[in-house]
């Protein structure tokens, strides 16, 4: 079940909210959240609920042992044991095929291992819980069911944002002001749903039309056919396909974060923002301060800084950065293109730190164009598990394969999707938000609440209806980050 399904929007979510609000106290409300969260997770993969419950139990037990440990060495041993369990389990379920491929043929039973939905997200959350208890930043939770609720909370369990235990613990287990942000939460959820259904899905369909669907591109048996298709693309079609995928992956993932944050507001939870208009970045460094911020913060606080960060010698700093970006790539998927994608960013981050920072500081437009192209080229590598196909598309962008600049089909595709692309680009900027805030301020100064009523009540209803119309009968409703 995904947030952008009609079943979720018109059945699961309203029912979960109704039961939650009918519960008389916080303990009962949390119980209802836990039940609905487990049902939500089990909807697609019932057997992997047991894996989620086991990993939560392991973290809960180890955190208690850390809290009761008489010596620092003992506490550290329990912390390392918990992290080891998490790494072993995510390694088995997510990285077994990649590990086996290093040593030869991947056994059939390994290739049949299904990836548990959201394992990368809830594994990292459980790690932050145990490490924060070890560091003294959070108190060990005595109730196993509370730890399970934190890990399984359906708003953000399967696709983030990665919420630290110490960020959520007070609102989840101590006190929360439910109801205060209910209407803004509905608005935020509606914006995310519309962004997903009206923009991300059509952009994804366009990217699949031009650059192959993910399933087709990852099928080794279709390699010759796939390569032939990509070789036949014009320069315009290649740029159009890469841009459509670039828009899709942001609109898709940020929409899911919008919906998660909105549902949290409805219940009194405040999850961290996960995006800050990343395509407005002036550099790759700036891009990663704006993109998937909860993941960047995790690697900074739990990997990069413990390794020494940048307060070390230059060679050690390079090693620290190399480790972080290798892990960032691996986190996204068990395929060599993801590792290459992570190291691709490592190269640009080092280049910016050592060479480009001073140059870009004197320029205005060029840094934005540079960052956009680097990110778009990175998404091409990210999209194709077979790097040879990615290389074909990258060469196409500059007609290095002898492909034509354009043709009638390319022009037709561009004309048919021009409005979609323009609206999608606008949705990647703060223009709509700034317009809404400006209108609210003007009406407020005039002593009128008209615009507040419009954006709180009218706009969410309109967006919900438009998204529903788009989703009815539309079988194309993927969510990219479910695979991570």
C-alpha positions in Angstrom: 0.0 0.0 0.0 1.3 3.4 -0.9 0.2 6.8 0.2 -0.9 7.7 -3.3 -3.3 4.8 -3.7 -7.1 5.4 -3.5 -7.3 2.6 -0.9 -5.0 4.5 1.4 -6.5 7.9 0.8 -10.1 7.0 1.2 -10.1 4.0 3.5 -6.9 3.3 5.5 -6.0 6.9 6.4 -9.6 8.1 7.4 -10.1 4.9 9.4 -6.8 5.2 11.2 -7.5 8.9 12.0 -11.1 8.0 13.3 -9.9 5.3 15.6 -7.0 7.4 16.8 -9.3 10.3 17.7 -11.8 8.0 19.4 -9.2 6.6 21.7 -9.5 8.2 25.2 -5.8 8.7 26.1 -2.3 8.7 24.7 -1.6 5.0 25.5 -4.7 3.9 23.6 -3.9 6.3 20.8 -0.4 4.8 20.5 -1.8 1.3 20.5 -4.1 2.2 17.6 -1.1 3.7 15.8 0.9 0.5 16.3 -1.9 -1.7 15.1 -2.5 0.3 11.9 1.3 0.6 11.3 1.7 -3.2 11.4 -1.3 -3.6 9.1 0.1 -1.1 6.7 3.5 -2.7 6.6 2.0 -6.2 6.4 -0.3 -5.3 3.5 2.4 -5.9 0.9 4.8 -8.3 2.8 3.2 -10.0 5.8 6.2 -12.2 6.6 8.6 -9.3 6.8 6.7 -7.8 9.7 8.4 -10.5 11.8 11.8 -9.1 10.6 10.8 -5.6 11.6 9.6 -6.9 15.0 12.8 -8.8 15.6 15.1 -5.9 14.7 13.0 -3.7 17.0 13.3 -6.3 19.8 17.1 -6.5 19.3 17.5 -2.7 19.5 15.2 -2.5 22.5 17.1 -5.2 24.5 20.5 -3.9 23.6 19.5 -0.4 24.6 18.3 -1.6 28.0 21.6 -3.5 28.5 23.5 -0.3 27.6 21.5 1.8 30.1 22.2 -0.8 32.9 25.9 -1.4 31.9 28.2 -0.8 34.9 31.2 0.1 32.6 31.6 2.1 29.5 33.3 -0.8 27.8 30.3 -3.0 28.5 27.9 -0.4 27.1 30.0 0.0 24.0 30.0 -3.8 23.5 26.2 -3.9 23.6 26.0 -0.9 21.2 28.3 -2.6 18.8 26.3 -5.9 19.1 23.1 -4.1 18.2 24.6 -2.4 15.2 26.2 -5.7 14.1 22.8 -7.4 14.2 21.3 -4.6 12.1 24.2 -4.7 9.6 24.1 -8.5 9.2 20.3 -8.5 8.6 20.3 -5.7 6.1 23.4 -7.2 4.5 21.6 -10.5 4.1 18.3 -9.2 2.7 19.6 -6.3 0.7 23.2 -7.0 -0.3 23.5 -10.8 -0.6 23.3 -10.8 -4.5 26.0 -8.0 -4.7 28.3 -9.8 -2.3 27.9 -13.1 -4.1 28.6 -11.5 -7.4 32.0 -10.4 -6.2 33.0 -14.0 -5.7 31.3 -15.4 -8.8 27.8 -16.6 -9.7 24.8 -15.6 -7.6 23.1 -18.7 -6.2 19.4 -19.1 -7.2 18.2 -19.0 -3.6 20.1 -15.7 -3.1 18.6 -14.1 -6.2 15.1 -15.1 -4.9 15.5 -13.1 -1.6 12.9 -10.3 -1.7 14.0 -6.9 -0.4 11.9 -6.0 2.6 10.1 -2.6 2.0 11.8 0.3 3.8 14.5 -1.8 5.5 17.1 0.9 4.9 14.9 3.5 6.6 13.8 1.6 9.7 17.3 0.0 10.2 18.9 3.5 10.3 16.2 4.7 12.7 16.8 1.8 15.1 20.6 2.4 14.9 20.1 6.0 15.9 18.0 4.9 18.8 20.7 2.6 20.2 23.6 4.9 19.5 21.8 7.9 21.1 21.1 5.8 24.2 24.8 4.9 24.3 25.8 8.5 23.9 23.4 9.6 26.6 21.4 11.6 24.2 18.2 9.6 24.8 16.9 7.4 27.7 16.4 3.7 27.0 12.8 2.8 26.4 11.5 0.2 28.8 8.6 -0.9 26.7 9.4 -3.1 23.7 6.1 -2.0 22.1 7.1 1.6 22.2 10.3 0.9 20.4 8.4 -1.1 17.8 6.0 1.8 17.4 8.9 4.2 16.8 10.3 1.9 14.1 7.1 0.9 12.5 5.1 4.2 12.5 3.5 4.0 9.1 3.8 7.7 8.2 7.6 7.4 7.6 8.6 3.7 8.2 9.0 2.7 4.6 10.3 5.8 3.0 11.4 8.4 5.5 12.2 10.9 6.5 14.7 9.2 8.8 13.5 10.4 12.2 15.8 10.1 15.2 14.3 8.7 18.4 15.3 11.7 20.4 13.5 13.9 17.9 10.2 12.1 18.2 10.3 10.5 21.7 8.7 13.4 23.6 5.7 13.8 21.2 5.3 10.1 20.9 5.6 9.0 24.5 5.3 12.0 26.8 3.0 14.8 25.4 1.7 16.0 22.1 -0.5 18.8 21.1 -2.8 16.9 18.8 -5.3 19.0 16.8 -3.4 22.2 16.6 -1.9 21.5 13.1 -4.7 19.2 11.8 -5.9 21.5 9.0 -2.3 22.4 7.9 -1.5 18.7 8.0 -4.4 18.0 5.6 -3.1 20.8 3.3 0.5 19.4 3.4 -0.8 15.9 2.7 -2.9 17.2 -0.2 0.0 19.1 -1.7 2.1 16.0 -1.6 -0.6 13.7 -3.1 -1.2 16.2 -5.9 2.6 16.5 -6.5 2.8 12.8 -6.8 -0.3 12.0 -8.9 -0.3 15.1 -11.2 3.4 15.7 -11.7 5.7 12.9 -10.6 3.7 10.1 -12.2 3.4 11.8 -15.7 7.1 12.7 -15.5 8.0 9.1 -14.7 5.9 7.9 -17.6 7.7 10.2 -19.9 11.1 9.1 -18.6 10.1 5.5 -19.1 8.9 6.2 -22.6 12.3 7.7 -23.6 14.9 6.0 -21.3 13.2 2.6 -20.8 11.3 1.4 -17.8 13.3 0.4 -14.7 12.2 -3.3 -15.1 13.2 -3.4 -18.8 16.5 -1.6 -18.3 17.5 -4.0 -15.5 16.8 -7.1 -17.6 20.1 -8.5 -18.8 18.4 -10.6 -21.4 17.1 -7.4 -23.1 20.5 -5.6 -23.1 21.0 -5.6 -26.9 17.4 -4.4 -27.4 17.8 -1.7 -24.7 21.1 -0.5 -26.1 19.6 -0.3 -29.6 16.6 1.8 -28.3 18.9 4.2 -26.5 21.2 4.5 -29.5 18.2 5.6 -31.5 17.4 8.5 -29.3 18.0 12.0 -30.6 19.9 14.6 -28.5 16.6 16.3 -27.7 14.9 13.1 -26.6 17.9 12.2 -24.4 17.9 15.6 -22.6 14.1 15.4 -22.3 14.3 11.9 -20.8 17.0 12.8 -18.4 15.2 16.0 -17.3 11.9 14.1 -16.9 13.6 11.5 -14.6 15.3 14.3 -12.7 12.0 15.9 -12.1 10.2 12.6 -11.3 12.7 11.5 -8.6 12.5 14.8 -6.7 8.7 15.3 -7.0 8.1 11.6 -6.2 10.3 11.5 -3.0 9.5 15.0 -1.8 5.8 14.3 -2.3 6.1 11.2 0.0 7.9 13.3 2.6 5.2 16.0 2.3 2.5 13.4 2.9 4.4 11.9 5.8 4.9 15.3 7.4 1.3 16.2 6.8 0.0 13.0 8.5 2.3 13.7 11.4 0.9 17.2 11.8 -2.6 15.8 11.9 -1.7 13.7 15.0 0.6 16.2 16.7 4.0 14.8 15.5 6.6 17.1 13.8 8.9 15.1 11.5 12.0 16.9 10.2 11.9 18.5 6.7 13.6 16.3 4.2 14.1 18.7 1.2 14.9 22.4 0.8 14.5 23.0 -3.0 17.6 21.1 -3.9 17.5 22.0 -7.6 18.2 25.6 -6.7 21.6 24.6 -5.3 24.7 26.5 -6.4 27.0 23.5 -6.0 27.0 19.8 -5.4 27.9 20.5 -1.7 24.8 22.8 -1.5 22.7 20.2 -3.3 23.4 17.6 -0.5 22.6 20.1 2.2 19.1 20.4 0.5 18.5 16.8 -0.7 17.2 14.0 1.6 18.5 16.0 4.5 17.6 13.4 7.1 20.0 10.9 5.3 22.7 13.5 5.0 22.4 14.3 8.6 22.6 10.7 9.6 25.8 10.0 7.7 27.3 13.3 9.1 26.5 12.6 12.7 26.9 8.8 12.9 29.7 8.1 10.3 31.5 11.2 9.2 32.1 13.0 12.5 32.9 9.8 14.4 35.6 9.1 11.8 37.1 12.5 12.5 35.2 14.7 10.0 37.4 17.4 8.4 39.4 18.0 11.5 42.1 15.6 10.4 44.9 15.5 7.9 44.0 15.9 4.2 44.6 12.2 3.3 42.5 11.1 6.3 39.8 13.6 5.4 39.7 12.2 1.8 39.4 8.7 3.3 36.5 9.8 5.6 34.7 11.3 2.7 35.3 8.3 0.5 33.8 6.0 3.1 30.8 8.2 3.6 30.0 8.4 -0.1 30.6 4.8 -0.7 28.1 4.0 2.0 25.7 6.6 0.7 25.7 4.9 -2.7 25.3 1.4 -1.2 22.5 2.6 1.0 20.5 3.4 -2.1 20.8 0.0 -3.6 22.7 -3.3 -4.0 24.1 -2.6 -7.4 27.4 -1.3 -8.7 25.8 1.7 -10.3 24.8 3.0 -6.9 28.4 2.6 -5.6 29.6 4.5 -8.7 26.9 7.1 -8.1 28.1 7.7 -4.6 31.8 7.9 -5.7 30.7 10.2 -8.5 29.6 12.7 -5.9 32.7 12.1 -3.8 34.8 13.3 -6.7 32.8 16.5 -7.2 32.6 17.3 -3.5 36.4 17.0 -3.2 36.9 19.1 -6.3 34.6 21.8 -5.0 36.4 21.8 -1.6 39.9 22.0 -3.0 39.5 23.8 -6.4 36.1 25.2 -7.4 34.8 26.9 -4.2 36.8 30.1 -4.8 35.9 30.2 -8.5 32.1 29.8 -8.0 32.1 32.4 -5.2 32.6 35.1 -7.8 29.9 33.8 -10.3 26.1 33.9 -10.2 24.4 31.8 -12.9 27.1 29.4 -13.9 27.3 27.6 -10.5 23.5 26.8 -10.7 23.9 25.4 -14.3 26.9 23.4 -13.2 25.1 21.9 -10.2 22.0 21.1 -12.3 24.0 19.3 -14.9 26.1 17.3 -12.4 23.0 16.2 -10.6 21.1 15.3 -13.8 24.1 13.2 -15.0 24.2 11.6 -11.6 20.5 10.6 -11.9 21.3 8.9 -15.2 23.9 6.8 -13.5 21.4 6.2 -10.6 18.7 5.0 -13.0 20.5 2.3 -14.9 21.8 -0.8 -13.0 23.8 -1.5 -16.2 26.4 1.3 -16.4 26.8 0.7 -20.1 23.3 2.0 -20.7 23.9 5.0 -18.5 27.1 5.8 -20.5 25.1 5.5 -23.7 22.6 8.2 -22.5 25.3 10.5 -21.3 27.1 10.3 -24.6 23.7 10.9 -26.4 23.4 14.3 -24.5 26.3 15.7 -26.6 25.7 13.7 -29.8 28.9 11.7 -29.2 27.2 8.5 -30.6 26.4 10.1 -33.9 22.8 10.5 -33.0 20.7 13.3 -34.6 19.9 16.5 -32.8 16.2 16.2 -33.2 13.4 14.8 -35.4 9.6 15.0 -35.8 9.0 12.5 -33.0 11.3 14.4 -30.6 9.6 17.7 -31.3 6.1 16.2 -30.9 7.0 14.6 -27.6 8.4 17.9 -26.4 5.4 19.9 -27.5 3.0 17.4 -25.9 4.8 17.5 -22.5 5.9 21.2 -22.4 3.1 22.3 -20.0 3.9 19.3 -17.7 7.6 20.1 -17.7 7.0 23.8 -17.0 4.6 23.2 -14.1 7.0 20.5 -12.7 9.9 22.9 -12.8 7.8 25.5 -10.9 6.9 22.9 -8.3 10.7 22.4 -7.7 10.9 26.0 -6.6 9.4 28.0 -3.7 7.4 30.2 -6.0 4.0 28.7 -5.1 4.8 28.9 -1.3 6.0 32.5 -1.6 2.8 33.4 -3.5 0.6 31.8 -0.9 2.5 33.4 2.0 2.4 36.8 0.3 -1.4 36.6 -0.3 -1.9 35.5 3.3 0.0 38.5 4.6 -1.9 41.0 2.4 -5.3 39.6 3.4 -4.2 39.6 7.1 -3.1 43.2 6.9 -6.5 44.0 5.4 -8.2 42.3 8.3 -9.5 39.5 6.2 -9.1 35.7 6.6 -10.3 35.0 3.0 -7.0 33.7 1.7 -6.4 31.6 4.9 -9.8 29.9 4.3 -8.9 29.4 0.7 -5.6 27.8 1.3 -6.7 25.8 4.3 -10.0 24.5 3.0 -10.6 25.1 -0.7 -7.1 24.4 -2.2 -6.7 21.0 -0.3 -10.1 19.9 -1.6 -9.4 20.9 -5.2 -6.0 19.2 -5.1 -7.5 16.0 -3.6 -10.2 15.9 -6.3 -7.6 16.5 -9.1 -5.3 13.8 -7.7 -8.2 11.4 -7.4 -9.2 11.9 -11.0 -5.6 11.3 -12.0 -5.4 8.1 -10.0 -8.7 6.6 -11.0 -8.0 3.9 -13.6 -4.2 4.8 -13.7 -2.1 1.7 -13.2 1.1 3.7 -13.3 1.8 4.8 -9.8 5.3 3.8 -8.8 7.3 5.0 -5.9 11.0 5.0 -6.6 12.3 5.0 -3.0 10.4 1.9 -2.0 13.3 -0.1 -3.5 15.6 1.3 -0.8 
